[in-house]
Amino acid sequence: MKYLLSIYLNPSIMDALTEAERDEIMEGAGRFVEYLASTGELVTTHALAEPDQSAVVRVRGGVPAVTDGPYLEAKEFLAGYYVVDVESRRRALELAAMVPDAAVNAMEVRPIVFSDDGG
């Protein structure tokens, strides 16, 4: 079963960390990707730009409207994700707890119910 492990980052929490603590999270993420690759559970992973670089597109009455910036004002934003293919929900939760960001940010674990990736 495939799961989406989403990282929700709170900038104020990250800003309060020392440079060494932030570096450890980044280096730990690299080690985590290597671990997932070695177990065969990694499908893909992506880091996302901050919300101020995003745009929201809505079509109303057939006319697209584009708004810069994030959809919602929130303390946390989707910063990146891993897609894993694991045996169980329990394993997905176990892996989410291993993500270095989980020590300071929130992780959401959600089953993927449809995927058009050939797998």
Chimera marker file (.cmm) of the C-alpha trace (Angstrom):
<marker_set name="trace">
<marker id="1" x="0.000" y="0.000" z="0.000" r="1" g="1" b="0" radius="0.5"/>
<marker id="2" x="1.279" y="3.450" z="-0.868" r="1" g="1" b="0" radius="0.5"/>
<marker id="3" x="1.235" y="6.270" z="1.665" r="1" g="1" b="0" radius="0.5"/>
<marker id="4" x="1.924" y="9.980" z="1.435" r="1" g="1" b="0" radius="0.5"/>
<marker id="5" x="4.090" y="11.205" z="4.317" r="1" g="1" b="0" radius="0.5"/>
<marker id="6" x="3.594" y="14.985" z="4.287" r="1" g="1" b="0" radius="0.5"/>
<marker id="7" x="5.874" y="17.384" z="6.145" r="1" g="1" b="0" radius="0.5"/>
<marker id="8" x="4.132" y="20.447" z="7.592" r="1" g="1" b="0" radius="0.5"/>
<marker id="9" x="6.717" y="23.050" z="8.487" r="1" g="1" b="0" radius="0.5"/>
<marker id="10" x="6.237" y="25.883" z="10.956" r="1" g="1" b="0" radius="0.5"/>
<marker id="11" x="8.702" y="28.666" z="10.029" r="1" g="1" b="0" radius="0.5"/>
<marker id="12" x="8.777" y="30.129" z="13.551" r="1" g="1" b="0" radius="0.5"/>
<marker id="13" x="9.848" y="26.752" z="14.951" r="1" g="1" b="0" radius="0.5"/>
<marker id="14" x="12.523" y="26.369" z="12.296" r="1" g="1" b="0" radius="0.5"/>
<marker id="15" x="13.757" y="29.937" z="12.869" r="1" g="1" b="0" radius="0.5"/>
<marker id="16" x="14.182" y="29.172" z="16.588" r="1" g="1" b="0" radius="0.5"/>
<marker id="17" x="16.566" y="26.292" z="15.854" r="1" g="1" b="0" radius="0.5"/>
<marker id="18" x="20.301" y="26.781" z="15.737" r="1" g="1" b="0" radius="0.5"/>
<marker id="19" x="22.068" y="26.487" z="12.410" r="1" g="1" b="0" radius="0.5"/>
<marker id="20" x="23.543" y="23.169" z="13.593" r="1" g="1" b="0" radius="0.5"/>
<marker id="21" x="20.057" y="21.846" z="14.440" r="1" g="1" b="0" radius="0.5"/>
<marker id="22" x="18.720" y="22.873" z="11.003" r="1" g="1" b="0" radius="0.5"/>
<marker id="23" x="21.760" y="21.289" z="9.328" r="1" g="1" b="0" radius="0.5"/>
<marker id="24" x="21.144" y="18.049" z="11.244" r="1" g="1" b="0" radius="0.5"/>
<marker id="25" x="17.557" y="17.938" z="9.976" r="1" g="1" b="0" radius="0.5"/>
<marker id="26" x="18.711" y="18.425" z="6.385" r="1" g="1" b="0" radius="0.5"/>
<marker id="27" x="21.513" y="15.843" z="6.704" r="1" g="1" b="0" radius="0.5"/>
<marker id="28" x="19.119" y="13.477" z="8.461" r="1" g="1" b="0" radius="0.5"/>
<marker id="29" x="16.681" y="13.819" z="5.564" r="1" g="1" b="0" radius="0.5"/>
<marker id="30" x="19.417" y="12.679" z="3.203" r="1" g="1" b="0" radius="0.5"/>
<marker id="31" x="20.150" y="9.670" z="5.413" r="1" g="1" b="0" radius="0.5"/>
<marker id="32" x="16.414" y="8.896" z="5.598" r="1" g="1" b="0" radius="0.5"/>
<marker id="33" x="16.126" y="8.906" z="1.782" r="1" g="1" b="0" radius="0.5"/>
<marker id="34" x="19.124" y="6.557" z="1.576" r="1" g="1" b="0" radius="0.5"/>
<marker id="35" x="17.490" y="4.279" z="4.146" r="1" g="1" b="0" radius="0.5"/>
<marker id="36" x="14.159" y="4.196" z="2.287" r="1" g="1" b="0" radius="0.5"/>
<marker id="37" x="15.958" y="3.470" z="-0.979" r="1" g="1" b="0" radius="0.5"/>
<marker id="38" x="17.870" y="0.610" z="0.662" r="1" g="1" b="0" radius="0.5"/>
<marker id="39" x="14.643" y="-0.964" z="1.973" r="1" g="1" b="0" radius="0.5"/>
<marker id="40" x="12.890" y="-0.563" z="-1.387" r="1" g="1" b="0" radius="0.5"/>
<marker id="41" x="10.079" y="1.430" z="0.231" r="1" g="1" b="0" radius="0.5"/>
<marker id="42" x="10.794" y="4.806" z="-1.406" r="1" g="1" b="0" radius="0.5"/>
<marker id="43" x="8.608" y="5.672" z="-4.382" r="1" g="1" b="0" radius="0.5"/>
<marker id="44" x="9.511" y="9.385" z="-4.588" r="1" g="1" b="0" radius="0.5"/>
<marker id="45" x="10.204" y="12.450" z="-2.484" r="1" g="1" b="0" radius="0.5"/>
<marker id="46" x="9.960" y="16.161" z="-3.206" r="1" g="1" b="0" radius="0.5"/>
<marker id="47" x="10.740" y="19.341" z="-1.279" r="1" g="1" b="0" radius="0.5"/>
<marker id="48" x="8.439" y="22.257" z="-2.065" r="1" g="1" b="0" radius="0.5"/>
<marker id="49" x="9.103" y="25.995" z="-2.283" r="1" g="1" b="0" radius="0.5"/>
<marker id="50" x="7.688" y="28.241" z="0.413" r="1" g="1" b="0" radius="0.5"/>
<marker id="51" x="4.063" y="29.394" z="0.047" r="1" g="1" b="0" radius="0.5"/>
<marker id="52" x="5.001" y="32.936" z="-0.986" r="1" g="1" b="0" radius="0.5"/>
<marker id="53" x="6.241" y="31.418" z="-4.259" r="1" g="1" b="0" radius="0.5"/>
<marker id="54" x="2.957" y="29.638" z="-4.951" r="1" g="1" b="0" radius="0.5"/>
<marker id="55" x="-0.150" y="30.672" z="-6.861" r="1" g="1" b="0" radius="0.5"/>
<marker id="56" x="-3.781" y="29.652" z="-6.510" r="1" g="1" b="0" radius="0.5"/>
<marker id="57" x="-5.870" y="29.141" z="-9.655" r="1" g="1" b="0" radius="0.5"/>
<marker id="58" x="-9.673" y="29.186" z="-9.498" r="1" g="1" b="0" radius="0.5"/>
<marker id="59" x="-12.022" y="29.085" z="-12.467" r="1" g="1" b="0" radius="0.5"/>
<marker id="60" x="-15.307" y="30.917" z="-11.906" r="1" g="1" b="0" radius="0.5"/>
<marker id="61" x="-17.789" y="31.311" z="-14.699" r="1" g="1" b="0" radius="0.5"/>
<marker id="62" x="-15.237" y="29.897" z="-17.128" r="1" g="1" b="0" radius="0.5"/>
<marker id="63" x="-12.722" y="32.633" z="-16.280" r="1" g="1" b="0" radius="0.5"/>
<marker id="64" x="-9.474" y="31.689" z="-14.550" r="1" g="1" b="0" radius="0.5"/>
<marker id="65" x="-8.395" y="33.864" z="-11.646" r="1" g="1" b="0" radius="0.5"/>
<marker id="66" x="-4.828" y="33.571" z="-10.377" r="1" g="1" b="0" radius="0.5"/>
<marker id="67" x="-3.844" y="34.748" z="-6.909" r="1" g="1" b="0" radius="0.5"/>
<marker id="68" x="-0.250" y="34.842" z="-5.712" r="1" g="1" b="0" radius="0.5"/>
<marker id="69" x="0.717" y="33.323" z="-2.414" r="1" g="1" b="0" radius="0.5"/>
<marker id="70" x="-0.673" y="30.595" z="-0.231" r="1" g="1" b="0" radius="0.5"/>
<marker id="71" x="-4.250" y="29.413" z="-0.242" r="1" g="1" b="0" radius="0.5"/>
<marker id="72" x="-4.659" y="29.732" z="3.510" r="1" g="1" b="0" radius="0.5"/>
<marker id="73" x="-3.051" y="31.810" z="6.191" r="1" g="1" b="0" radius="0.5"/>
<marker id="74" x="-1.645" y="29.226" z="8.553" r="1" g="1" b="0" radius="0.5"/>
<marker id="75" x="1.266" y="28.723" z="10.904" r="1" g="1" b="0" radius="0.5"/>
<marker id="76" x="2.296" y="25.561" z="9.080" r="1" g="1" b="0" radius="0.5"/>
<marker id="77" x="2.626" y="24.842" z="5.381" r="1" g="1" b="0" radius="0.5"/>
<marker id="78" x="3.259" y="21.786" z="3.234" r="1" g="1" b="0" radius="0.5"/>
<marker id="79" x="7.021" y="21.766" z="2.844" r="1" g="1" b="0" radius="0.5"/>
<marker id="80" x="7.548" y="18.426" z="1.137" r="1" g="1" b="0" radius="0.5"/>
<marker id="81" x="6.609" y="14.809" z="1.090" r="1" g="1" b="0" radius="0.5"/>
<marker id="82" x="7.676" y="11.224" z="0.664" r="1" g="1" b="0" radius="0.5"/>
<marker id="83" x="5.653" y="8.587" z="-1.150" r="1" g="1" b="0" radius="0.5"/>
<marker id="84" x="6.362" y="5.161" z="0.275" r="1" g="1" b="0" radius="0.5"/>
<marker id="85" x="5.142" y="1.707" z="-0.639" r="1" g="1" b="0" radius="0.5"/>
<marker id="86" x="4.876" y="-0.333" z="2.547" r="1" g="1" b="0" radius="0.5"/>
<marker id="87" x="3.206" y="-3.440" z="3.927" r="1" g="1" b="0" radius="0.5"/>
<marker id="88" x="0.983" y="-1.675" z="6.465" r="1" g="1" b="0" radius="0.5"/>
<marker id="89" x="-0.283" y="1.565" z="7.992" r="1" g="1" b="0" radius="0.5"/>
<marker id="90" x="1.807" y="0.719" z="11.046" r="1" g="1" b="0" radius="0.5"/>
<marker id="91" x="4.973" y="0.732" z="8.919" r="1" g="1" b="0" radius="0.5"/>
<marker id="92" x="3.981" y="4.054" z="7.322" r="1" g="1" b="0" radius="0.5"/>
<marker id="93" x="3.552" y="5.584" z="10.791" r="1" g="1" b="0" radius="0.5"/>
<marker id="94" x="6.885" y="4.112" z="11.870" r="1" g="1" b="0" radius="0.5"/>
<marker id="95" x="8.612" y="5.677" z="8.858" r="1" g="1" b="0" radius="0.5"/>
<marker id="96" x="6.932" y="9.058" z="9.436" r="1" g="1" b="0" radius="0.5"/>
<marker id="97" x="8.331" y="9.066" z="12.969" r="1" g="1" b="0" radius="0.5"/>
<marker id="98" x="11.799" y="8.519" z="11.493" r="1" g="1" b="0" radius="0.5"/>
<marker id="99" x="11.645" y="11.668" z="9.318" r="1" g="1" b="0" radius="0.5"/>
<marker id="100" x="14.000" y="14.197" z="10.951" r="1" g="1" b="0" radius="0.5"/>
<marker id="101" x="11.388" y="16.950" z="10.607" r="1" g="1" b="0" radius="0.5"/>
<marker id="102" x="9.025" y="14.979" z="12.868" r="1" g="1" b="0" radius="0.5"/>
<marker id="103" x="11.128" y="16.071" z="15.847" r="1" g="1" b="0" radius="0.5"/>
<marker id="104" x="10.155" y="19.722" z="15.343" r="1" g="1" b="0" radius="0.5"/>
<marker id="105" x="7.362" y="19.832" z="12.752" r="1" g="1" b="0" radius="0.5"/>
<marker id="106" x="4.213" y="17.836" z="11.980" r="1" g="1" b="0" radius="0.5"/>
<marker id="107" x="3.945" y="14.772" z="9.761" r="1" g="1" b="0" radius="0.5"/>
<marker id="108" x="0.694" y="13.682" z="8.146" r="1" g="1" b="0" radius="0.5"/>
<marker id="109" x="0.329" y="10.072" z="6.985" r="1" g="1" b="0" radius="0.5"/>
<marker id="110" x="-2.356" y="9.458" z="4.377" r="1" g="1" b="0" radius="0.5"/>
<marker id="111" x="-3.087" y="6.375" z="2.254" r="1" g="1" b="0" radius="0.5"/>
<marker id="112" x="-2.950" y="6.905" z="-1.500" r="1" g="1" b="0" radius="0.5"/>
<marker id="113" x="-6.149" y="5.523" z="-2.983" r="1" g="1" b="0" radius="0.5"/>
<marker id="114" x="-5.317" y="6.125" z="-6.648" r="1" g="1" b="0" radius="0.5"/>
<marker id="115" x="-2.032" y="6.497" z="-8.461" r="1" g="1" b="0" radius="0.5"/>
<marker id="116" x="-1.366" y="6.678" z="-12.184" r="1" g="1" b="0" radius="0.5"/>
<marker id="117" x="2.334" y="5.886" z="-11.996" r="1" g="1" b="0" radius="0.5"/>
<marker id="118" x="2.334" y="2.440" z="-13.522" r="1" g="1" b="0" radius="0.5"/>
<marker id="119" x="2.725" y="0.838" z="-10.111" r="1" g="1" b="0" radius="0.5"/>
<link id1="1" id2="2" r="1" g="1" b="0" radius="0.2"/>
<link id1="2" id2="3" r="1" g="1" b="0" radius="0.2"/>
<link id1="3" id2="4" r="1" g="1" b="0" radius="0.2"/>
<link id1="4" id2="5" r="1" g="1" b="0" radius="0.2"/>
<link id1="5" id2="6" r="1" g="1" b="0" radius="0.2"/>
<link id1="6" id2="7" r="1" g="1" b="0" radius="0.2"/>
<link id1="7" id2="8" r="1" g="1" b="0" radius="0.2"/>
<link id1="8" id2="9" r="1" g="1" b="0" radius="0.2"/>
<link id1="9" id2="10" r="1" g="1" b="0" radius="0.2"/>
<link id1="10" id2="11" r="1" g="1" b="0" radius="0.2"/>
<link id1="11" id2="12" r="1" g="1" b="0" radius="0.2"/>
<link id1="12" id2="13" r="1" g="1" b="0" radius="0.2"/>
<link id1="13" id2="14" r="1" g="1" b="0" radius="0.2"/>
<link id1="14" id2="15" r="1" g="1" b="0" radius="0.2"/>
<link id1="15" id2="16" r="1" g="1" b="0" radius="0.2"/>
<link id1="16" id2="17" r="1" g="1" b="0" radius="0.2"/>
<link id1="17" id2="18" r="1" g="1" b="0" radius="0.2"/>
<link id1="18" id2="19" r="1" g="1" b="0" radius="0.2"/>
<link id1="19" id2="20" r="1" g="1" b="0" radius="0.2"/>
<link id1="20" id2="21" r="1" g="1" b="0" radius="0.2"/>
<link id1="21" id2="22" r="1" g="1" b="0" radius="0.2"/>
<link id1="22" id2="23" r="1" g="1" b="0" radius="0.2"/>
<link id1="23" id2="24" r="1" g="1" b="0" radius="0.2"/>
<link id1="24" id2="25" r="1" g="1" b="0" radius="0.2"/>
<link id1="25" id2="26" r="1" g="1" b="0" radius="0.2"/>
<link id1="26" id2="27" r="1" g="1" b="0" radius="0.2"/>
<link id1="27" id2="28" r="1" g="1" b="0" radius="0.2"/>
<link id1="28" id2="29" r="1" g="1" b="0" radius="0.2"/>
<link id1="29" id2="30" r="1" g="1" b="0" radius="0.2"/>
<link id1="30" id2="31" r="1" g="1" b="0" radius="0.2"/>
<link id1="31" id2="32" r="1" g="1" b="0" radius="0.2"/>
<link id1="32" id2="33" r="1" g="1" b="0" radius="0.2"/>
<link id1="33" id2="34" r="1" g="1" b="0" radius="0.2"/>
<link id1="34" id2="35" r="1" g="1" b="0" radius="0.2"/>
<link id1="35" id2="36" r="1" g="1" b="0" radius="0.2"/>
<link id1="36" id2="37" r="1" g="1" b="0" radius="0.2"/>
<link id1="37" id2="38" r="1" g="1" b="0" radius="0.2"/>
<link id1="38" id2="39" r="1" g="1" b="0" radius="0.2"/>
<link id1="39" id2="40" r="1" g="1" b="0" radius="0.2"/>
<link id1="40" id2="41" r="1" g="1" b="0" radius="0.2"/>
<link id1="41" id2="42" r="1" g="1" b="0" radius="0.2"/>
<link id1="42" id2="43" r="1" g="1" b="0" radius="0.2"/>
<link id1="43" id2="44" r="1" g="1" b="0" radius="0.2"/>
<link id1="44" id2="45" r="1" g="1" b="0" radius="0.2"/>
<link id1="45" id2="46" r="1" g="1" b="0" radius="0.2"/>
<link id1="46" id2="47" r="1" g="1" b="0" radius="0.2"/>
<link id1="47" id2="48" r="1" g="1" b="0" radius="0.2"/>
<link id1="48" id2="49" r="1" g="1" b="0" radius="0.2"/>
<link id1="49" id2="50" r="1" g="1" b="0" radius="0.2"/>
<link id1="50" id2="51" r="1" g="1" b="0" radius="0.2"/>
<link id1="51" id2="52" r="1" g="1" b="0" radius="0.2"/>
<link id1="52" id2="53" r="1" g="1" b="0" radius="0.2"/>
<link id1="53" id2="54" r="1" g="1" b="0" radius="0.2"/>
<link id1="54" id2="55" r="1" g="1" b="0" radius="0.2"/>
<link id1="55" id2="56" r="1" g="1" b="0" radius="0.2"/>
<link id1="56" id2="57" r="1" g="1" b="0" radius="0.2"/>
<link id1="57" id2="58" r="1" g="1" b="0" radius="0.2"/>
<link id1="58" id2="59" r="1" g="1" b="0" radius="0.2"/>
<link id1="59" id2="60" r="1" g="1" b="0" radius="0.2"/>
<link id1="60" id2="61" r="1" g="1" b="0" radius="0.2"/>
<link id1="61" id2="62" r="1" g="1" b="0" radius="0.2"/>
<link id1="62" id2="63" r="1" g="1" b="0" radius="0.2"/>
<link id1="63" id2="64" r="1" g="1" b="0" radius="0.2"/>
<link id1="64" id2="65" r="1" g="1" b="0" radius="0.2"/>
<link id1="65" id2="66" r="1" g="1" b="0" radius="0.2"/>
<link id1="66" id2="67" r="1" g="1" b="0" radius="0.2"/>
<link id1="67" id2="68" r="1" g="1" b="0" radius="0.2"/>
<link id1="68" id2="69" r="1" g="1" b="0" radius="0.2"/>
<link id1="69" id2="70" r="1" g="1" b="0" radius="0.2"/>
<link id1="70" id2="71" r="1" g="1" b="0" radius="0.2"/>
<link id1="71" id2="72" r="1" g="1" b="0" radius="0.2"/>
<link id1="72" id2="73" r="1" g="1" b="0" radius="0.2"/>
<link id1="73" id2="74" r="1" g="1" b="0" radius="0.2"/>
<link id1="74" id2="75" r="1" g="1" b="0" radius="0.2"/>
<link id1="75" id2="76" r="1" g="1" b="0" radius="0.2"/>
<link id1="76" id2="77" r="1" g="1" b="0" radius="0.2"/>
<link id1="77" id2="78" r="1" g="1" b="0" radius="0.2"/>
<link id1="78" id2="79" r="1" g="1" b="0" radius="0.2"/>
<link id1="79" id2="80" r="1" g="1" b="0" radius="0.2"/>
<link id1="80" id2="81" r="1" g="1" b="0" radius="0.2"/>
<link id1="81" id2="82" r="1" g="1" b="0" radius="0.2"/>
<link id1="82" id2="83" r="1" g="1" b="0" radius="0.2"/>
<link id1="83" id2="84" r="1" g="1" b="0" radius="0.2"/>
<link id1="84" id2="85" r="1" g="1" b="0" radius="0.2"/>
<link id1="85" id2="86" r="1" g="1" b="0" radius="0.2"/>
<link id1="86" id2="87" r="1" g="1" b="0" radius="0.2"/>
<link id1="87" id2="88" r="1" g="1" b="0" radius="0.2"/>
<link id1="88" id2="89" r="1" g="1" b="0" radius="0.2"/>
<link id1="89" id2="90" r="1" g="1" b="0" radius="0.2"/>
<link id1="90" id2="91" r="1" g="1" b="0" radius="0.2"/>
<link id1="91" id2="92" r="1" g="1" b="0" radius="0.2"/>
<link id1="92" id2="93" r="1" g="1" b="0" radius="0.2"/>
<link id1="93" id2="94" r="1" g="1" b="0" radius="0.2"/>
<link id1="94" id2="95" r="1" g="1" b="0" radius="0.2"/>
<link id1="95" id2="96" r="1" g="1" b="0" radius="0.2"/>
<link id1="96" id2="97" r="1" g="1" b="0" radius="0.2"/>
<link id1="97" id2="98" r="1" g="1" b="0" radius="0.2"/>
<link id1="98" id2="99" r="1" g="1" b="0" radius="0.2"/>
<link id1="99" id2="100" r="1" g="1" b="0" radius="0.2"/>
<link id1="100" id2="101" r="1" g="1" b="0" radius="0.2"/>
<link id1="101" id2="102" r="1" g="1" b="0" radius="0.2"/>
<link id1="102" id2="103" r="1" g="1" b="0" radius="0.2"/>
<link id1="103" id2="104" r="1" g="1" b="0" radius="0.2"/>
<link id1="104" id2="105" r="1" g="1" b="0" radius="0.2"/>
<link id1="105" id2="106" r="1" g="1" b="0" radius="0.2"/>
<link id1="106" id2="107" r="1" g="1" b="0" radius="0.2"/>
<link id1="107" id2="108" r="1" g="1" b="0" radius="0.2"/>
<link id1="108" id2="109" r="1" g="1" b="0" radius="0.2"/>
<link id1="109" id2="110" r="1" g="1" b="0" radius="0.2"/>
<link id1="110" id2="111" r="1" g="1" b="0" radius="0.2"/>
<link id1="111" id2="112" r="1" g="1" b="0" radius="0.2"/>
<link id1="112" id2="113" r="1" g="1" b="0" radius="0.2"/>
<link id1="113" id2="114" r="1" g="1" b="0" radius="0.2"/>
<link id1="114" id2="115" r="1" g="1" b="0" radius="0.2"/>
<link id1="115" id2="116" r="1" g="1" b="0" radius="0.2"/>
<link id1="116" id2="117" r="1" g="1" b="0" radius="0.2"/>
<link id1="117" id2="118" r="1" g="1" b="0" radius="0.2"/>
<link id1="118" id2="119" r="1" g="1" b="0" radius="0.2"/>
</marker_set>
